[in-house]
Amino acid sequence: MSCRRGIGVADQTPLINEDGVQGVAVIVQYRVQPAQGPPLGCCNAAPALWNNRELINKHISLSPQLGCGHQTPPDYLIAWVQHQLEQNCTEFSCPRLNSQHQVCGAGISYQTVCGLVQLKPKKKQCFEETIASLTALKLCDYKKCPGCQSYVERADLNNLCVHCSICTSKMGRAYQFCWQCQREWRGPYFNAKRCANVGCGHMTISQPEATSSLKLCRPDFKRKKLQSEKDDIYLSLDKSDSRTRLALIINNVEFEHISDRSGAEIDECSMRTLLELLGYTVVTLRDLTSQGMEAALEDFSRRGEHLGSDSCFVVLMSHGTQEGICGVSYSDDQEDQDILPVSSIFRHLNTPGCPALREKPKVILIQACRGGEDGSVLVADSAPMARHRKEHREKDFICMRSCTPDTVSYRDPRKGSVFIQTVVDTLNNHAHEEHIEELLRKVRKYGITLIPVHIVGHTVNVPTHFMTDTCACFPFAHV
């Protein structure tokens, strides 16, 4: 592979919004094959930052021990249970890895989880309602009524006309809806195979999940690229059962001592949808402490699936400071701050930490502030103030960060962050024909323009600035 070693220059661009508030714009930072020196991603880190690892190790002994013998940070276990619920699983398992580099999988009941960790009332209610819904789906046939959104069981499996007693009581008349098109029923009531609504029986029912406009490249395009530029790009594996791409999303939304990150759920949904369409199995974990993030990164780097993969994505979204990425227990008043150094990400995914990803591109996206300079009318993502040969420890990394040192990142509570949404839009429209270098150039090009962002009551244009270095890679979206 031919690529240039270097570091993306961090630039600061003044930003003046319509209210006259000055701020700093957003950039992308990229590093590849660094020379000898401090670990990648921590060139500005203070020496005290390394004490964070000792702090994490000290707290591991306080983690609950599962029946299989593994110790798991409480927040990591909670996030893993939530991830499994999102996969429609009601039987939970240990998230840690065994000696074969596979997820342990030892069974854990919900009652055991509640005995090991303390769930907040809101989280507990959410878990139990989800478990009840998933269990009911296995036992009976039910859906939400389009009128009142309550769950209704279909008693007659041969009839698509379903009666809702709640809507009937509220409306003072009989209310039925179509089990198939989810609209109020029209037509004969009995032995109904289809209602009289236009399109019923021939329409695709819309789902609330986010959709993506990802374009896939043609086989002939990929073949020509490999023939003409095979020495300058990473080899991408064809889609098959043996290809096991993995991606990790860590999204901290609700914090114990500082403001929550409203709008972060939109970024998570957009990014997860994009990565799944790109062929990645996505592990999504929410609301982790630095200890939980460290454990999640360690487990992710040891996954055996990387041997059958050609790349990986790691996306972290949280509040941030100059020292790193904030865990959900971060407080500016605490002596032992809950912060994950960015260097930890590279340490787990570098050549010694993750040999299965050696010479494979590792794309890291970080949506987090790196300081608290004033200047944004948006919500800021910042906390208050085989043959032995030598290998680069940290190579084949592509790191994209949402802001320059000492500055804030911009996040629209209604649309998500400027950075994540720009990256998602760019990959959706161009990943079928371009490699990483060109994709990031396009991100930079779009970032220089004014981006309209909704603020309560009106819309402002936010100037952004993304900057990258160069790297030859592969088109992501191929068939």
Secondary structure by P-SEA (a helix, b strand, c coil): cbbbbbbcbbbbbbbbccccbbbbbbbbbbbcccccccccccccccccccaaaaaaaaaccccccccccccccaaaaaaaaaaaaaacccbbbbcccccccccccccccaaaaaaaccccaaaaaaaaaaaaaaaaaacbbbbbccccccccccccccccbbbbaaaaaaaccbbbbbccccccccccccccccccccccccccccccccccbbbbbcaaaaaaaaaaccccccccccccccbbbbbbbbbbccccccccccaaaaaaaaaaaaaaaaccbbbbbccccaaaaaaaaaaaaacccccccccbbbbbbccccccccccccccccccccccccaaaaaaaaccccccccccbbbbbbbbcccccccccccccccccccccccccccccbbbbbcccccbbbbbccccccaaaaaaaaaaacccccccaaaaaaaaaaaaacbbbbbcccbbbbbbbbbbbbbbbbcccccc
